[in-house]
């Protein structure tokens, strides 16, 4: 508590309280992708005059916030996924990079490490892409029945399993 009559710069203290470090037990990749998928799905269906959808979106955003996500950054990641955002704010770089990594978005303006000993194969990347799409609740961007679709479908099924275990059951038991 500051002394009476003393002017104190609370900016740094306020930042320390409001910005959760990435290393904490806060949200994880699945939480980000689940709520991002929910928000994107709902936004796709909203019209300017449809109040029930707006109320549902508000409830999902509230739940995402209750799960520790920062909605401003979720919106920015949504824009990145839809190619609408050019740059990231400097003060949010660490948390934003974590969200981007979870969403499978490569950081802009950085030299990435070369994957000299990387065991990530095209099949692994397809499975991870499917996992992300499964968590987002989206259909796969591959033609059904193709080899790429089959490999991505493995990850999509895993993502759907996570949705059922972590979010759908929790939502139905909490209501």
N, C-alpha and C positions, 0 to 999 in steps of 0.2 A: 504494500500500500504506500503510495507516495506521500511525502510530508505535505502539510497544508501550505498553500502558496507556492509550492515548487512546481515548475513546468517540467514535465517528463515526456520524452518521446516514446510513445507506446507502440510505434509501428513495428519494431522488431519483436517485442513481446507478443503483440497480437498475431504476427505472422507465425511465430513459434507455436502458438496455441491452435491456429486454424489450419496449418499445413501439416498433414500427417506424413511422417517419413515413409518411404517406400518399404523399408525393412520391417515395419511393424506387422502385427497380425491383422491388418486391415483387409481391404478387398483383395481378391485374387483374379486371375485371368478368367475363370469361369463366371465369377460374379459380374465382371465388366461385360463380357460377351453376352451373358444372359440378359442383363438389363438393357444393354445397347440394342440387342435384337428386339426386345419388347418395345422399346421406345421407337425404333425405326419402323417396326410393323404397325404400331398404332398411328404414328404420324402419317404413314402411307394411306391410312383409311380415313383420316380426319378431313372433314370439310369445314368451312368457316361457320356453318350453322348447326353442326352436329354436337350438341352438348354432351350426350352420353359418352361419346368417344373422348371428348376433352376431359371429362371427369375421370375416365379410366386411365388416360395418359397421366393426369395429375396424381392418381393413386400409385401408378407404376413408378413415376419419378420420385414420389415420397418414399416408396419402398426401397428404391435404389439408393436414395440418400441415407435412409435408415441402415442400409447395409454397408455404409462407409464410402460410397462413391461420391466424387465431386461432379455434380451435374454439368457445370460449365465445361469441364474437360470431356465429359461423355459426349456433349454436343459437338465439341471440337473434333473428337475422334469420329463421330458420325459424319461430320463434314469432310474429314480426310477420306473416309470410305466412299463418299460420294463426290470426291474431288472438288470441293468448294473452298477449302482453306489453304492458304499459301504458306504461312509462317506460324511458329509457335512462340508464345510469350516466354521471355527469359526467366522470369521468376517461377515458372512452373515446369522447367525442363526435366528435373529428375522424375517427378511423378508422371509427367506426360510421356516420357520415354518408356516408363514401365507399362503404361496403358497401351502405348503404340506397339510395344513388343508383344503384349498379350493379344492384341488385335491383328498381329502379323504384318504390321506396317513398318517398313524400314525407315530409320531416322533420316531426315533431310539434312544435307550439308555436312555429313560426316563421312570420313573414310572408314569403311568397315574392315574388320579383320578378315584376312583371307582364310577361307576354310580349307587349309592345307591338309589337316588330319580329320576333317569333318566326316562323320559317318552318316550325315543327312543325305539321303538319296532322293531322287525324284519321287519314288514311292512314299517316302517319309513325308515329303512336302505335300503330296496329294492327300495323304491321310490327315496331316495337320490342318490343311485347308478344309477338308471335310469336317473335322472336329469343330473348327471355328463356325462353319456354316450350320452345323448341328446345334451348337450353343446359341447361335443367332436366331435359329428357327427358320432359316431360309433354305430354299431348294438349291441343289448343287448346280454350278454353272457349266457342267459337262453334259454332253448328250448321253441320255440314258442307255445303258448297255455297253458303252465304250469301256476300254481298259482303264482310262483315267477316271471315269465315273465309278467303276467298281472299286478302285483303290481309295477314292475319296469317300465312298459310301461306308467303308470300314470306319473311318474317323467320324463321319456324320452320325453313325449309329452310337459310337462312344459318346459323342456330344449330347445326343438325345437322352442317353442313359443318365448322364450327369444332370440334365434338366429335370428328369423325372425324380432322381434321388434327392437333389439339393434344393430345387426350387418349386417344382409343381406340387410335390407332397407337402412341403412346408407351407405353401400358399393355401392348399386345401384344408390343412389341419388348423391353420391360424385364422381362418374365416369363420 
